[in-house]
Amino acid sequence: MSFCSFLGGEVFKDHFQPGIYVCAKCGHELFSSRAKYEHSSPWPAFTETLRGDSVAKRQERPGALKVTCGKCGNGLGHEFLNDGPRRGQSRF
């Protein structure tokens, strides 16, 4: 499942079938469907990445990290610290 293509709207926001979400540009594995949850944002929301090298992060502002594909650098959005479904969890 390609994630974050941003072409014509996000088709995976309400998609909850088991699987792995990958970078739309290079196919690198990013997130598992097990880490996906419902959120009011217009994009899919995840609590964690599939592996430590799935994404690269850099601080953009307090409480928010800019997230890119760990392989090709494709922009994926943000990690919002302490904004996940449980206390202390992030939202990607």
Disulfide bonds with the S-S distance in Angstrom:
none
